[in-house]
Amino acid sequence: MFETLTQAPGDKILALMGEFAADPRTDKIDLGVGVYKDENGVTPIMSAVRKAEERMLSGAKTKTYLGISGNKGFGAAVLDLVLGDAVARNRVRIAQAPGGTGSLWVLMQLVNRARPGATIWLSDPTWPNHQPIAENAGLKVASYPYFDAATRAVRFNEMLAALDALGRDDVVLLHGCCHNPTGANLTNAQWDAVAASLARTGALPLIDLAYLGFGDGLAEDAYGTRKVVESVPEALIAFSGSKNFGLYRERVGAAILVARDAASADIANSQMMNIIRASYSQPPDHGAEIIRVILEDKDLRAEWEAELDLTRARMIRLREKLAEAIRQRSNSKDFDFIGEHRGMFSLLGLPREAVDHLKVTNGVYMIGDSRINVAGIPEDRVGVLADALIAAIK
């Protein structure tokens, strides 16, 4: 049977990880894979997470199944974290899923059941995995204007014009905060305009909320999501706890649906449960229970939020230091956008030959489109990185 298959394309990010690991240079710099790294180049376990795990291990009484929708306490806590009081809970349903990717998969499958072959609109550019997940779910894929490579800013007028032309059979995938790969984000006023457009056209928003708290703060980063869901009758949200809780390998996320009323929510949720049952059956508990314990405990939550604040502040500091170092060396403001953007990523706008040059000559690894993981910048070598970047584009 397998003789009918051809070699599938490899994942470029994972391949880059392999190249970096095999590079014997001791001064190499990894700006590729999207995980947070501390000043020692380590992806740390948050102290609140460690305390929650210790509490779980000492108090655990069973390893029985969770059920299709997953950890109920986790679901309730995540809804409070993401939505606040933006929408009545009787219109909302949530299912724990394996990571933000699993959440997107569940929700896109749900969309295809509701509107077989519907068109989902992705920002240009977007996270590379969005398109294959959508296509595997049976959806048609199109793109709306988002990032201006020349100005390194959001092409908001063009974006809004594209959204205004959509209709009830269209789905719009929005990055809730910390746009991946660009780091260029919507202002609150722009979110207001997007929400008003969706309310007018009836297009369904699907919000990918993978980096809550990595931009400007938990409440600040939730603004767009909350504004949209309070403005439209139906919405979908894919939440990830990988980044803001540092739980990458635990694969914990949540698929959230908002319906026009409780009866519609029950029907849509029954389909979502059916999708889950026929795929991974029910989710693992460990990561979800960690998040539940943290969010339900006042002291642990305060500790987690303080750690998240430090993580966010460090990424902003690295952004500003790199932008300043490039400005001082080049006498140009062309890379000031790095300090102005937010989140884990920035899209530098380098040609492919410059990206290759940096890898071969300087041991600086980044994705081929010149997306960098800001958290991978060694703080004591910002000047070295700035010199390498400037030399690569001369």
Buried (B, 14 or more C-beta within 10 A) or exposed (E): EEEEEEEEEEEEBEEBBEEBEEEEEEEBBBBBBBBBBEEEEEEBEBEBBEBBBEBBEEEEEEEEEBEBBBBBBBBBBBBEBBBBEBBEBEBBBBBBBBBBBBBBBBBBBBBBBBBEEBBBBBBBBBBBBBBEBBEEBBBEBBBBBBBBEEEBBBBBEBBBEBBBEBEEEBBBBBBBBBBBBBBBBBEEEBBBBBBBBBBEBBBBBBBBBBBBBBBBBBEBBBBBBBBBBBBBBBBBBBBBBBBBBBBBEBBBBBBBBBBEEBEBBEEBBEBBBBBBEEEBEBBBBBBBBBBBBBBBBEEBBEBBBEBBEEBBEBBBBBBBBBBBBBBEBBEEEEBBBBBBBBBBBBBBBBEEEBBEBBBEEBBBBBBBBBBBBBBBBBEEEBBBBBBBBBBBBE
